[in-house]
Amino acid sequence: MRRVHMPDSTLTLHLKNVGLTLKDGAESDIAKVLNLMAEILPGEFAHGALLVEEAQKKGHIYSELETALNPTQGCFWILQDSEQNIVGSAALKQADPQYHQNEVLGEIVKLYLHPRYRGHGLGRALTQGLIAKARALGYRKVFLATLREFTAATRLYRELGFVTLDENRVFKNCPITLEMELMLE
């Protein structure tokens, strides 16, 4: 696996300080990201186990990350510790236009960090890297869906300029989900 070249050195500095390596993810890493979700989500919020169970049943995570593996539409990054364990992930893919009035936009998916690596600026740096990648690919907007219970993540996204949509487009009947967009122009 080759090293990822990030748009700025901020993330590299953060990674060095906590002993992590950022790499391009591969199809073989998708199951490992699902394992990371299974490890951290049930302890994070009330519906965590259900979310992991649904991701496993429907194969949703596989289709999202396989789409992100297309370099003309997105990227899939993994964070590994010194023992090569995946401790974080971040991906950008082309959003499904059927949910966005047939508009083509980028979508941030599977941005996860193991709790022991939070609080070091990694989430911000990863999100900024995904936004830079979206700009480089020519997306005019970036969409993401998060859980309302992830207050720190929601606060971070707002600080980076994301605004909450008045009405959910993708998860229409899911009151625990919050959908947000960022204009890139």
N, C-alpha and C positions, 0 to 999 in steps of 0.2 A: 504494500500500500504506500502511495506517495504522500508526502506531507502537503497539507493544504496551505496555499498562499493567501493569507487574509489581506483585506484592503488596507489595514493599518496595523501598527505594532502593538496596540493596546492589548489585544487578546493574548498575543504572544507573551507579553510581560506578565499578565495575570496568570497564564498557564505555568510559566516558569516558577512563579512564586509559590504555587501549590503542587508542583511536581506532576503536571498532567501534560498529555500530548494530544493535539487535535489532528485528526486524520479524515480523509474522505471515507465515508462509509461504503460498504459493499453489500450486495444482496445477502451474503452470509452473516452480516451483522444484524439483520432485521430481527431475528429471533432473540438475539442478545438484548436488543433495545426493549423488546416485549418483556424479557426477564427483568430488566431494570424497572420497567413500569410496575411489574408484579411485586417487586421488592419494595418500592417506595410509595405507590399510590394508596394501597389499603390503609397505611398508617397516616396518610396525609389528610384524608377527608372521608366523610361518611359513606360516600358512594364509590370509593376507590376500587374495592374488590369487584363491584359490578362492572365498572368501566373496563377493567382488565379482562374480565370474563367475556364481555361483549367483543372486545378487540380480538380475543383468541377465537371466538366462535365465527365471526364474520370474515376474518382475514383482512379486516379494514386496515390494520397497520401495514400489512404487506402491500396492499394496493397503493396506499399513500406514499410509502417510502420507495417502492419501485418506480413510481412516477417521478419522485425527487431525484432518482439516479440518472435521469435524462439530463445531461449537462446543458442542453439548449433551453431547458425549462426550469431548472432548479439545481439544488445541491443537497447532499446528505452528509452531515459531519458527525463524527463520534469523538468523545473525549475518553482517553484511556489513562489509567493510573500506571505506576511503574511496573505493575504485574500484568499489564495488558487487559485488565478488567474494564469493561465499559461503564463509566460513571456519569455519562451525560450524552445527550444527543441534541441535534438541531437540524431541521430540514426546511427547505423552501421548495415548493412545487407550484405548478400552474393550477390555480383554483378551477373547480368545475364551473364552467360558464353558465350552466343551467340555473345556478343559484344566484347569479349576479347579473341579471338582465343581459345575458350573452356577452358580457364584458370580459376581456381577458386580463386577469390580474394574478399576482403572486399570492401564495398562501403559506404562512409559517405553520409548520406542524411538528409535533413530537419534540418540543423544546423541553427537555428534562435535565435536571441536575440532581445527583445524589445529595441528600441534605448536608453531608459533611463538607461539601464543596460550595455551599451557598454562602453568601455574605462576602465574597471576594471580588465582586464585579464581573464574574463570568457570565451570568445571565444577560446582563446589559451588553457586554462585549459580543456575545454570540448573537443577540438580537440585532445589534448594530451591524455585525458582519452579514447577517441574512438580508437586512435592508439594503446594504451596499451591493450585495449580489443581485437583489431584485432590480435595483437601478441599472446595474451593468447589463442585465438581460432585457432591459427596455420596459419593464412593468411600470405602469403609471400609478398603481395602487397596490397595497399589500393588505391582505385580510388575515385574521386569525380568530380562532375560537378558544376560549379558556373557560375554566370553571369559576363561578363567582366566589367560591371558597378560597381560591388562590389570590388572596388580597395583595400579597407582595408582588406577584407577577402582574396583576392588573395595574397596580400603582406604577410599576416600571414601564409598562406599555403606554400608559397615559403620559408619563414623563418624556417618553420618546416621541410623542405626538399622535399616538393612536386615539381615535374617538370611538365611543360606544355607539353601535347602530341602534336606532330607535326600535327596530324589530329584527329578531333573528331570521336569517335567510336559510341557513343550512339546518340548524337544530330548532325548527319552528316551535315544537311543542316540548321543549326541554327548559324548564325554568331554572335549572342549575347552571346553564351555559350562558356565557356572555360573548357576543361577537363584536369585533372591533376592526377598524380600517385605518390605514395611514395613506394619505395622498403623498406621492413622491415628486410631484411637479412643483 
